[in-house]
Each structure stands twice: as structure tokens, then as C-alpha cells.
Amino acid sequence: MHITALRLTRREAQLVPEQNVFHTLHSPHVRPGDDAQWAEHWLDVTDCPPEDWERLLETLGMSEGDREVGMETRRFPQAEILTGGVALRLPVRDRWLDDRATYINVILLNNMLLTQHDGELAPLDKTRRRLLEGDRPDIDTMPGLMLYVLEGIMEAGVNDFILARGQVEEQEDHVEADDADDEVIRRLKHSVEHLTSQSEEQLFCLTLLRGLLAHDSALTGIHDATGELMDALGHLQRSLQRLESRLNDQLQQLDSRMRDRTEQRLRVLTVISSVFMPLTFITGFYGMNFENMPALREPWGYSLVVGLMLAVGIGMALFFRWRGWFR
């Protein structure tokens, strides 16, 4: 288990040494609000075994029911109201090309924000770095910090869309130049579909949260702000769906060109077969070698038959060309 703790004041954000975090969390008398050292903290917990995560939540004074919500492991978005807080579970990707998303638990308590996930996540690292550098607009409450973290996750989704759009436009150039690889486009479409699914689940999670907070006056600020995040996610989802449509168009264009090439090859093969069919008949006819066949024993017989074959072949080729069958 690794815990990255950020202590927030109205003036600055500071990293708490990990040894201090571990000691404080495992002190049985510590509860949110009991110690000024723990006012306004963001704990990012990574690679935590279930038993350690449950012990951590118990140390923070969460009830058994709230702990069950915080320990959810299903790969499905979720939003729940806790005693004095909220809990979210939503998918995030470290890199937009990753096939599998990481589900993150976001738990807001009275004066503490917890995020729990497996492995490193670039969106959270970027958000933490911004806080340490002093970029914290209008963050003076823990709900404000949670919204700031969620905005960082949504911003990462927008950046992923921009990267994906650049790749789609690059593939469009390859399609126009007729040197595109359909396997590359299919892999890109697969990645864009994952991003679309991720944005859908994030939107579902925020929709659940907004519905739960509709009648909670204590968290009105979160309720109003989630509406803006939902609008942004809805726009992102529609943009990703348009990317999928563009990739489908590219695949259809490649498929159409492949069919045209196949038809052209079949047309050429058909013409060649048609030219050689009468020649094969003539060769087979004179190959029977029956007695008294015309010109069979004449000295000019061979030249006559070969000339006839050439005339038939050239004549048919010219006829097919005149009809445009070679195009």
C-alpha cells in the first residue's frame, strides 16, 4: 500500500511525509476533526490490499455501511451518500490507448478526500502537481477539492479525445493517399470505443450523484457544479461518437476500394480466360490427330493453325478493349 497525502490550507498545498501519514492513520484515537494536523487533507491510496483499505476506512471513523460502499470492487460506476459525505466509483485511464480502465473510489468526508485505485494514474498526478504549484482556483472547502479532482479527470478525457482526433485525421490522410492500413484503423476504433464507454460511465456516475444530492442542502454546491461537468461530459461523448463514425467511414472506404480492386482482378482474369478459351479449343481439336484432318499433313498446316490462333487472340483482345472491358 502506498499513500500520497496532501495537506491543504487556504494559502498552499504541502505533501505530508509518508511515515507521518502511516503513523497518524493507525492511531486509534484519530478521527476527522480531532486533530488540527488532519484538517483539509487529500489521501491518494494506491495498490492497497482490501484488508488494509478496510482498516484505513475504520481508522477514519467510517461506519460499517459506509465502509462497505468504500470497498466496492465491481467494475461499474456508482454514487452513494455517506454519513457526512459522498462516495463515487468511476473509470479512469492512465493512457488513452490502454485497453482496460482503472476504477477509482472517490470518498468525500467532512474534512478529508480519499482516492483509492490500483497503479499510477496520470490525471491524479497532474491534479496533485497543480495543487502543489499553487493552481487552486476557488478551493476553500473539501467539496471544492473533490470537484477540482473530478474536473482533472474530465480534462484528461478531453485531452485523450484531442489525441484520438489527431490520430483519426492522420488516418484520413492515409486513406486519401491510398496507403492506409485497415488494422491500424481498427485498433484506433477499438481505443475510441473504449473512451466513449468510459465517458458514458462517468456521465452515469455524475447523473446518479446529482440525483442523490437534489434534496441535500448541505451539498448544494456539488449538486450545481456536477451539472456543468455533466454538460461537458455529454459534449465529449458526442464528439467521441463522431470520431467513431469517421473511423467507420474510413473502414467502409477501404472496404470499397478493396472490392473495386478485387473486381478489377476478376475482370482481367475473365478477359484472359475468354481470350484463351477458343485457342484452347483449336489446340485440342488439332491435338486429336485423326487421319484426313484438314491440313494435318500439309507443310503449311502448322503455320496456318498458329496464324489462326494469333488472329483469334488478337481479334478478341481488340474487341474487349473496344468494349472497355480492360478498364
Steps between C-alpha positions, in 0.01 A plus 500: 500500500622848412338819631569844356361762739447864412435750779295797386476841660351817364848610392675191369510124449774286655596135473490313831794257551377145460632389839288769670195397301537137602549585868202736513260271317573206728454696821171370644400835651522692175170602344423765239499833675667374820848613399579830328777321308231316303287797403454514123692200364496308175619140532577314178526128580647265238549123485328445835394147607131482598572432867732803525249720318222392738725567800579845361131585458429375852783714635338803339181431695279374217204283594474139385244589234716783367804272497312247286432775246863613507626145445296441184705318235251445217599647166190715485435871573343578834397796717384481862424743781706431813470628854628852452633442150471326165671211321557461127640220289588576140743386227821687415781421256868568556555508122229532238626197308464272804253219434387477861387790717585535869202550732562758768317546830449866593382550859418843641487533879456808718858622472668236290498372143609144422578353160578129477610310191755251363815628333595853404249728330632794300184715548532487880875560487442807283230634734724452805790671322280798418394533862861492617585768244227727637237451229187469714225739384220548755589192706418579863293191590537124465205481257686758293808277502295199393357698209851613409616137489196401291570789263855369463364158405261656246781716361706184447208360299496812282876473445455134405235605248738756347771234463252256348370765259855568382547130429169484313594798283838341427329180388266701279807636320626145453163391363503786250855406399387137462769368734293444816520183708156374598641324808632833632159658447325208673731528804440876510124445481530249786677762716245771415217262593666450838517877553132532404405227747708669770330837447158329510578339835639826642185681389286226655690537829453878511132463407453267798684744727297797382177313561607399852602858586183660365349528849822532705537866592841441662653404165316742271830624356591153380152454352528818293859436389429143389253643248785684327716186502212299355458750216872476422487120510194493275681713243810280528291187451338639184842603365637150558200349325573724200856368499362145491285596201802644319696182563208291374495712184873438454455125536211504254709698253787252532257211460352661188845546349588141581185380324580718198850353479362148531245565228774643277713188549203275429419703188855460368499128578163461327626680189816290490296182539265612223794566266662164561182293489475482115876455477475202734218362285706526182801340669288218636325445167820459303654304784266210420721408198229314310574386147384726215472809726526819288860621458625243751778372274549813291835682543315827555249350748690602814536859380132511410381385842740727692398793282135420561561490875685833494226659294230378736693607812589846368151550361334415830742720697426796268127436531518492881706816502247671272221399739700638793527173688863567595406812700 
